[in-house]
């Protein structure tokens, strides 16, 4: 069947992106990050070889290895559902559960540590990682806490940044605690309830 000029015009320019190739490239990047122990071990050549694609395939998608690493790390993050807004408690529990998932998978932890170990050598990469991957997730919870203050669920003098660090620290420490065993299913809920008991209005 011959395509009409309208059908041809409707097609996007260039080759269509392959989801399989994208996944292979991201998986290869994460594997190298975890195994080589840092950003220095990642190169477009090494990723291309491991993913079984040409370097041009990568460069069509990412301008450099830093952009590729950022997207690969973002893909590791547990998605956080948009807060439903029914209560601060429920929204904080969803966020805390996502943090637990981030911290209990070895592949994720290995990749994050490899980035942290490279922070001094690649400050711009770390800044971009925090700005593009970490901060958007934290801002979701800032909005939840601000809403809790506005609705009276939380104290009006709440230190929002400190509250974020309390939840993040509790999740990260428990997930990595040596000899503590698996994280209980209700751990995130218990932490949030204790937090609200201290941060809520008397």
C-alpha positions in Angstrom: 0.0 0.0 0.0 1.4 3.4 -1.0 1.5 6.0 1.7 -0.1 9.4 1.0 1.8 12.6 1.3 -0.2 13.5 4.4 0.8 10.2 6.1 4.4 10.8 5.3 4.2 14.3 6.6 2.7 13.1 9.9 5.7 10.9 10.6 8.3 12.4 13.0 11.7 13.2 11.4 14.5 10.8 11.9 14.5 7.2 13.1 12.0 6.3 15.8 13.5 5.6 19.2 13.7 2.0 20.3 12.6 1.4 23.8 14.7 -1.8 23.8 17.8 0.1 22.9 17.1 2.8 25.5 16.7 0.2 28.2 19.9 -1.7 27.1 21.8 1.6 27.3 20.5 2.6 30.7 21.0 -0.9 32.1 24.6 -1.0 30.8 25.3 2.5 32.3 24.0 1.4 35.7 25.9 -1.9 35.6 29.2 -0.1 34.8 28.5 2.5 37.5 28.0 -0.2 40.1 30.9 -2.5 39.0 33.5 0.2 38.3 32.8 2.1 41.4 32.4 5.6 40.0 31.7 8.0 37.2 35.3 7.7 35.9 34.6 4.1 34.8 31.7 5.1 32.6 32.4 6.0 29.0 30.2 6.1 25.9 32.4 3.5 24.3 32.1 1.1 27.3 28.3 1.6 27.5 27.9 1.0 23.7 29.9 -2.2 23.9 28.0 -3.5 26.9 24.6 -2.5 25.5 25.3 -3.9 22.0 24.7 -0.6 20.2 26.7 1.9 18.3 28.1 5.0 19.9 25.9 7.1 17.4 22.8 5.4 18.9 23.7 6.8 22.3 24.7 10.2 21.1 21.3 10.5 19.3 19.7 10.2 22.7 22.2 11.8 25.1 24.7 14.6 24.3 27.4 13.3 26.8 28.0 10.7 29.5 26.9 13.0 32.3 23.4 13.4 30.8 23.3 9.6 30.3 24.3 9.0 33.9 21.7 11.4 35.2 18.9 9.7 33.2 20.1 6.3 34.3 20.0 7.2 37.9 16.6 8.8 37.6 15.3 5.5 36.1 16.5 3.7 39.2 14.3 5.9 41.5 11.1 4.4 42.8 8.3 6.5 41.3 6.4 8.6 43.8 2.7 8.9 43.1 1.2 12.4 43.0 -0.1 13.1 46.5 -3.8 12.4 46.7 -4.3 15.2 49.2 -6.6 13.3 51.5 -4.3 13.7 54.5 -0.7 14.6 55.2 -0.3 11.2 56.9 -1.2 9.2 53.9 0.9 11.2 51.5 4.0 11.0 53.8 3.6 7.2 54.1 3.6 6.9 50.3 6.8 9.0 50.1 8.5 7.1 53.0 7.6 3.7 51.3 9.2 4.9 48.1 12.4 5.9 50.1 12.6 2.4 51.6 12.3 0.8 48.1 15.2 3.1 47.0 17.4 2.1 49.8 16.8 -1.6 50.0 17.7 -2.7 46.5 21.5 -3.4 46.2 21.7 -2.2 42.6 20.3 1.1 43.5 22.5 1.5 46.6 25.7 0.5 44.7 25.0 3.1 42.0 24.2 5.9 44.5 27.4 5.2 46.4 29.4 5.2 43.2 28.1 8.7 42.5 28.7 9.9 46.0 32.3 8.6 45.9 32.8 10.7 42.7 31.3 13.9 44.2 34.6 15.8 44.7 35.8 15.0 41.1 32.5 15.7 39.4 30.8 18.5 41.4 28.8 19.7 38.4 27.4 16.2 37.9 26.4 15.9 41.6 24.8 19.3 41.4 22.8 18.3 38.4 21.9 15.0 40.1 20.5 16.8 43.1 18.8 19.4 41.0 17.1 17.1 38.5 16.6 13.8 40.4 16.5 14.5 44.1 15.0 17.9 44.5 11.8 17.3 42.4 11.0 14.4 44.7 11.7 16.4 47.9 9.6 19.3 46.6 6.6 17.0 46.3 6.8 16.4 50.1 7.5 20.1 50.8 4.1 20.8 49.2 2.5 18.1 51.3 4.0 19.6 54.5 3.0 23.1 53.5 -0.5 21.9 52.9 -0.5 20.3 56.3 0.4 23.6 57.9 -2.4 25.4 56.0 -5.0 22.8 56.9 -4.0 22.8 60.6 -2.8 19.1 60.5 0.7 20.3 61.3 2.2 22.9 63.6 2.4 26.4 62.1 6.0 26.7 63.2 7.1 23.4 61.5 10.6 23.3 60.2 9.9 21.8 56.8 13.5 21.0 55.8 14.2 19.4 59.2 11.0 17.2 58.9 12.2 16.0 55.4 15.6 15.1 56.8 14.0 13.2 59.7 12.0 11.0 57.4 14.8 10.5 54.9 17.3 9.7 57.6 15.1 7.2 59.3 14.3 5.4 56.0 17.9 5.4 54.9 19.4 4.3 58.2 16.9 1.4 58.7 17.3 0.1 55.2 21.1 -0.1 55.5 21.3 -1.2 59.1 23.6 -4.2 59.4 22.1 -7.2 61.2 18.7 -5.6 61.6 17.0 -7.9 59.2 14.4 -7.0 56.6 12.6 -3.7 56.9 9.1 -4.4 58.5 6.3 -3.7 56.1 4.7 -1.2 58.5 8.0 0.7 59.3 7.3 3.7 57.1 3.8 4.0 58.6 5.1 3.8 62.1 7.8 6.5 61.4 5.3 8.8 59.9 2.9 8.3 62.8 5.6 9.1 65.4 6.7 12.1 63.3 3.1 13.5 63.1 2.7 12.9 66.8 5.5 15.3 67.4 4.8 17.8 64.5 1.1 17.9 64.7 -0.9 20.5 66.4 -1.3 19.9 70.2 
